[in-house]
Amino acid sequence: MESEPWLGDSCSLVDAFRAGDLSPLEALDASLGAIEKSDLNAFSHVDADAARASAAGADISLPFGGVPMAIKELESVAGWPSTEASLVYRDRVANYDSTQITRLRAAGAVLAAQTTASEFGGINCTSTKLHGTTRNPWNLERTPGGSSGGSAAAVAGGIFPIASGGDGGGSIRIPAGFTGLLGLKSTFGRIPRGPHAQQPPLTVTVGCVSRSVRDTARWFDSCNGFDSRDTLSLPRVSRWEANLDSFDLAGKRAVISIDLGSVVVEPVHGAVLIELAEFLITRAQLIRVDLAIHLPNGGLEWSLSNLIGLAGALGDKYPACHDDLTPEIQIGMRMATSRLNLQSAGAAEMFRIDVNEQMADIFEETDFIFAATNPDVAFAAAGPMATKVGNVDMVAEYGFSKAIGNNGALTIPANLTGNPAVSIPAGLVDGLPVGLQVIGRHHEEQLLLDLARIVERERPWPLVAPSA
């Protein structure tokens, strides 16, 4: 095991350190060696010397003591590239650690490498002009999704046991669903995004992609809690890992709405998810409710809101930098310059208010929504964005954006409203992973983790892709 990456979860790796079966330096060197041999193109920067110094002095009594960890490209780590996965910022270097990074260091994590992301986190395919195309370890011709695609590929590919992610429109859940991992988007504000936290459009959360429920729980134990540099962050909640399996789910209400009334889901894919949802309802003794859900496709409104931040980030570099942007971001910026005005921004905010009211109405009648994470299995690694499900053209029939594709229609609603949502590995279709998304009430992430624990315990998923 000293020469091969750890293929269990992070918690079991810490246990191995404490038992003396493996050292943090040995685990790190195995991960670094795996990066060199990997054909996934999942890494944009490796900090081997600093990581080895950290591993050599690791305190294995800490929650993540000695665990080699990969960090998403869009997260600030002092001294690492701060490119936003864009040629526009190819030479920029971060001069501070994000709050999440500060807390991971305090928990004993060994930060070793930066994972690739989609440009500015804007699309659900990790393929950029700066780094090229990142590949799914289940099938190298397919995407691991985005924007946390490199993190998902690194974890599912057996290179690191856990990696950071961010979710502004599905960017943790979409890759988790495509690569067979657990991906929790928390209630908005659960983990602070500071320093220099961007406030609007109030959709982005940070967290991880992981191989196990307890790893995710330990991550939130280590990272959650209010920070004054993110004024919208939430008070600390303790004992995430200790409280696993302790919540009484019996009698909670659940609705199965695989398509959320807004997107076509591939039938075989949908059948796998419905079967798992029905299993969970029975096993957890939930009460199934019959409730019609029609959450509208919010891709356009979500895009307009986020393009305000992108336009601000690019500043006077645009339009001179237009040709440096990936095609999807070019489309978005053209849309921003032609359509983004006070009227469109106001309409997008009114749409958000309407979706929030609809979601609140739904959760007066239920406690959980079972839905698909993605409408189909992973599409081509280099794109373009998937805009068809079977013979249904989502652009022509439903007005979806070619730049965004159809995946976000299932994940964006929980970002617009701030609800927690988790993607749970549900099985395989055509040899590729599919994920069941469960959306919950605000502040009830731990109930979602307990549902995931039932699946993990009774229908255990592969911790890594077969090729790992």
VENGIWO-V85193 format. One record per residue. N is the residue number from 1. RES is the residue in one small letter. PSI is psi in degrees with one decimal (none if undefined). NEAR is the number of other ideal C-beta (glycine too) atoms within 10 Angstrom. Layout:
n = [N,N]
res = [RES,RES]
psi = [PSI,PSI]
near = [NEAR,NEAR]
This chain:
n = [1,2,3,4,5,6,7,8,9,10,11,12,13,14,15,16,17,18,19,20,21,22,23,24,25,26,27,28,29,30,31,32,33,34,35,36,37,38,39,40,41,42,43,44,45,46,47,48,49,50,51,52,53,54,55,56,57,58,59,60,61,62,63,64,65,66,67,68,69,70,71,72,73,74,75,76,77,78,79,80,81,82,83,84,85,86,87,88,89,90,91,92,93,94,95,96,97,98,99,100,101,102,103,104,105,106,107,108,109,110,111,112,113,114,115,116,117,118,119,120,121,122,123,124,125,126,127,128,129,130,131,132,133,134,135,136,137,138,139,140,141,142,143,144,145,146,147,148,149,150,151,152,153,154,155,156,157,158,159,160,161,162,163,164,165,166,167,168,169,170,171,172,173,174,175,176,177,178,179,180,181,182,183,184,185,186,187,188,189,190,191,192,193,194,195,196,197,198,199,200,201,202,203,204,205,206,207,208,209,210,211,212,213,214,215,216,217,218,219,220,221,222,223,224,225,226,227,228,229,230,231,232,233,234,235,236,237,238,239,240,241,242,243,244,245,246,247,248,249,250,251,252,253,254,255,256,257,258,259,260,261,262,263,264,265,266,267,268,269,270,271,272,273,274,275,276,277,278,279,280,281,282,283,284,285,286,287,288,289,290,291,292,293,294,295,296,297,298,299,300,301,302,303,304,305,306,307,308,309,310,311,312,313,314,315,316,317,318,319,320,321,322,323,324,325,326,327,328,329,330,331,332,333,334,335,336,337,338,339,340,341,342,343,344,345,346,347,348,349,350,351,352,353,354,355,356,357,358,359,360,361,362,363,364,365,366,367,368,369,370,371,372,373,374,375,376,377,378,379,380,381,382,383,384,385,386,387,388,389,390,391,392,393,394,395,396,397,398,399,400,401,402,403,404,405,406,407,408,409,410,411,412,413,414,415,416,417,418,419,420,421,422,423,424,425,426,427,428,429,430,431,432,433,434,435,436,437,438,439,440,441,442,443,444,445,446,447,448,449,450,451,452,453,454,455,456,457,458,459,460,461,462,463,464,465,466,467,468]
res = [m,e,s,e,p,w,l,g,d,s,c,s,l,v,d,a,f,r,a,g,d,l,s,p,l,e,a,l,d,a,s,l,g,a,i,e,k,s,d,l,n,a,f,s,h,v,d,a,d,a,a,r,a,s,a,a,g,a,d,i,s,l,p,f,g,g,v,p,m,a,i,k,e,l,e,s,v,a,g,w,p,s,t,e,a,s,l,v,y,r,d,r,v,a,n,y,d,s,t,q,i,t,r,l,r,a,a,g,a,v,l,a,a,q,t,t,a,s,e,f,g,g,i,n,c,t,s,t,k,l,h,g,t,t,r,n,p,w,n,l,e,r,t,p,g,g,s,s,g,g,s,a,a,a,v,a,g,g,i,f,p,i,a,s,g,g,d,g,g,g,s,i,r,i,p,a,g,f,t,g,l,l,g,l,k,s,t,f,g,r,i,p,r,g,p,h,a,q,q,p,p,l,t,v,t,v,g,c,v,s,r,s,v,r,d,t,a,r,w,f,d,s,c,n,g,f,d,s,r,d,t,l,s,l,p,r,v,s,r,w,e,a,n,l,d,s,f,d,l,a,g,k,r,a,v,i,s,i,d,l,g,s,v,v,v,e,p,v,h,g,a,v,l,i,e,l,a,e,f,l,i,t,r,a,q,l,i,r,v,d,l,a,i,h,l,p,n,g,g,l,e,w,s,l,s,n,l,i,g,l,a,g,a,l,g,d,k,y,p,a,c,h,d,d,l,t,p,e,i,q,i,g,m,r,m,a,t,s,r,l,n,l,q,s,a,g,a,a,e,m,f,r,i,d,v,n,e,q,m,a,d,i,f,e,e,t,d,f,i,f,a,a,t,n,p,d,v,a,f,a,a,a,g,p,m,a,t,k,v,g,n,v,d,m,v,a,e,y,g,f,s,k,a,i,g,n,n,g,a,l,t,i,p,a,n,l,t,g,n,p,a,v,s,i,p,a,g,l,v,d,g,l,p,v,g,l,q,v,i,g,r,h,h,e,e,q,l,l,l,d,l,a,r,i,v,e,r,e,r,p,w,p,l,v,a,p,s,a]
psi = [-19.4,-26.5,-1.6,145.9,153.0,126.0,7.8,-159.2,176.7,-39.1,-41.7,-29.2,-42.8,-40.8,-40.0,-38.8,-47.4,-28.7,-7.7,13.8,-19.2,150.6,154.9,-35.8,-38.7,-42.3,-42.3,-47.8,-33.9,-41.2,-43.1,-38.8,-36.3,-33.9,-45.2,-31.4,-9.7,145.4,21.1,-17.8,49.1,1.0,137.4,-12.6,140.4,130.9,66.5,-44.4,-47.6,-37.4,-40.8,-38.2,-40.6,-43.8,-38.1,-30.9,18.9,139.0,101.4,0.0,-13.7,161.1,-44.1,30.6,109.9,-1.5,121.4,134.0,144.7,144.7,132.8,141.4,-28.4,2.2,138.4,121.7,120.3,128.5,-10.0,160.6,144.5,65.3,-14.3,23.4,29.1,140.8,-27.3,-34.9,32.7,-27.1,4.3,142.4,137.6,142.5,13.2,158.9,139.1,163.3,-40.9,-41.8,-43.3,-42.0,-33.1,-41.0,-43.5,-26.4,2.2,4.4,144.8,105.7,115.6,-34.4,155.3,133.3,152.2,153.6,167.7,154.7,123.6,15.8,23.8,-16.4,167.7,34.9,129.6,85.2,114.6,161.9,-27.0,-43.2,-8.9,-153.9,126.9,143.6,152.3,125.6,-16.1,-26.6,112.8,-15.2,-5.8,158.9,148.9,4.1,-170.5,168.0,-11.2,40.1,-40.9,-39.0,-45.5,-41.7,-39.5,-38.3,-49.4,-25.9,1.9,14.1,-42.3,145.5,-19.0,154.6,155.0,158.5,170.6,148.7,101.9,-14.0,15.5,9.7,-9.1,-45.8,-42.1,-51.8,-38.4,-43.1,-38.5,-20.1,6.2,30.5,169.9,131.6,111.5,121.5,117.3,172.0,139.0,127.9,-0.5,-46.1,125.9,149.7,5.5,-177.1,170.6,41.5,127.3,126.6,-75.8,152.4,18.8,40.2,-19.2,130.1,159.5,156.0,-133.7,165.2,134.7,169.9,-13.7,159.1,-42.6,-31.3,-44.9,-42.3,-42.8,-37.3,-47.1,-33.1,-39.9,-28.5,-17.7,162.7,148.0,143.2,132.5,-15.5,-4.6,94.0,-13.7,6.6,156.0,157.2,156.2,139.9,127.3,169.5,37.9,-50.0,-43.3,-29.8,0.3,139.3,13.2,-4.3,139.1,106.2,-15.9,130.9,-11.5,150.7,146.4,143.6,137.4,116.0,79.3,-34.7,0.7,15.6,15.7,-5.6,153.1,130.6,133.5,129.4,-45.5,-43.2,-50.7,-37.5,-39.5,-41.8,-40.3,-41.6,-43.2,-40.2,-42.8,-37.3,-45.3,-39.5,-44.3,-48.5,-38.0,-0.2,43.7,161.7,118.1,129.2,147.5,104.9,123.3,124.8,130.3,66.0,122.9,152.1,115.8,20.8,-45.1,-48.4,-40.8,-43.2,-46.6,-41.7,-42.7,-26.9,-23.1,-46.5,-39.0,-42.9,-39.0,-40.2,-40.4,-33.0,-134.5,3.6,-21.9,137.5,4.1,-28.8,6.7,-44.6,-17.3,-14.3,151.7,155.9,-39.4,-38.4,-33.7,-45.3,-44.7,-43.2,-34.7,-40.7,-40.5,-44.6,-24.4,-25.2,-14.7,107.2,-177.1,-37.6,-46.1,-38.2,-40.1,-40.1,-39.2,-39.6,-37.4,-36.2,-45.2,-44.0,-41.8,-43.5,-39.1,-40.4,-41.3,-42.6,-40.7,-40.1,-42.3,-43.9,0.7,-19.7,-13.1,167.8,-23.5,142.8,122.2,123.0,171.5,148.6,-45.6,151.6,-13.1,175.6,172.2,138.1,-170.3,141.9,-40.3,6.6,-166.4,175.4,141.4,122.9,2.6,145.1,109.7,-124.7,4.6,120.2,107.2,-22.9,-48.7,-40.8,-34.7,1.6,25.8,156.7,133.5,-31.0,-32.0,-33.2,-166.5,-5.4,-45.2,-18.3,-29.1,-21.8,-30.3,-38.6,-42.3,-25.3,-40.2,-33.4,-11.6,4.3,147.8,150.7,143.9,142.7,121.9,130.7,127.9,-5.3,-163.3,146.1,122.3,36.8,7.2,144.3,150.5,151.8,140.2,121.9,132.1,120.0,135.5,-178.3,154.2,137.7,10.8,39.3,-36.4,-27.4,-36.9,-39.9,-35.1,-35.8,-43.0,-34.4,-35.1,-45.8,-47.1,-39.0,-40.1,-20.8,63.4,137.4,157.1,132.6,-26.7,163.0,153.5,-27.5,-13.0,none]
near = [13,11,9,13,25,24,15,16,23,28,22,17,26,24,14,20,21,13,9,8,12,18,17,26,20,17,28,25,19,19,27,19,14,19,19,8,7,19,10,27,19,31,23,21,17,17,19,14,8,15,22,17,13,22,21,13,11,24,10,19,11,16,18,27,18,29,33,30,29,28,28,30,34,26,24,19,24,13,13,22,18,19,24,23,31,26,18,23,20,13,9,12,12,17,9,15,19,27,23,26,23,17,20,27,18,13,19,22,26,27,21,27,25,28,33,30,32,32,30,26,23,27,33,33,30,36,26,26,17,19,24,13,18,31,26,31,26,25,19,14,11,19,30,37,34,31,31,41,39,34,39,35,35,34,37,31,25,23,30,29,30,29,27,30,33,25,30,26,32,32,36,33,34,34,40,36,31,35,33,27,37,28,34,30,34,25,21,22,21,25,26,25,24,19,15,10,17,14,10,12,22,16,21,20,24,26,24,33,37,27,29,23,28,20,25,30,25,26,29,22,21,23,23,24,18,13,19,10,13,20,12,14,21,19,9,11,16,11,11,20,19,11,15,19,11,9,16,10,18,9,10,20,15,22,23,20,21,23,18,24,13,23,25,20,23,19,10,13,24,20,13,19,24,17,13,20,28,14,16,24,21,10,15,19,11,22,12,15,13,7,15,8,21,11,25,17,23,23,24,18,23,28,24,22,24,23,24,16,17,20,15,10,15,22,8,7,13,17,13,10,16,15,9,18,24,23,15,24,25,15,17,26,21,13,17,20,13,9,14,19,11,7,9,18,18,10,14,23,15,11,18,20,11,14,20,15,11,16,21,13,11,22,20,6,12,22,18,26,26,25,30,30,30,34,25,24,22,28,24,14,22,14,20,15,24,21,20,18,21,12,6,15,14,25,14,10,11,17,10,25,22,13,21,24,26,29,33,28,28,30,30,26,29,30,27,25,24,20,25,24,29,28,35,32,28,26,17,15,17,11,10,19,27,28,30,28,30,25,27,24,18,17,16,18,26,18,21,24,28,20,27,25,18,17,22,19,11,10,15,10,19,16,21,22,22,9,14,18]
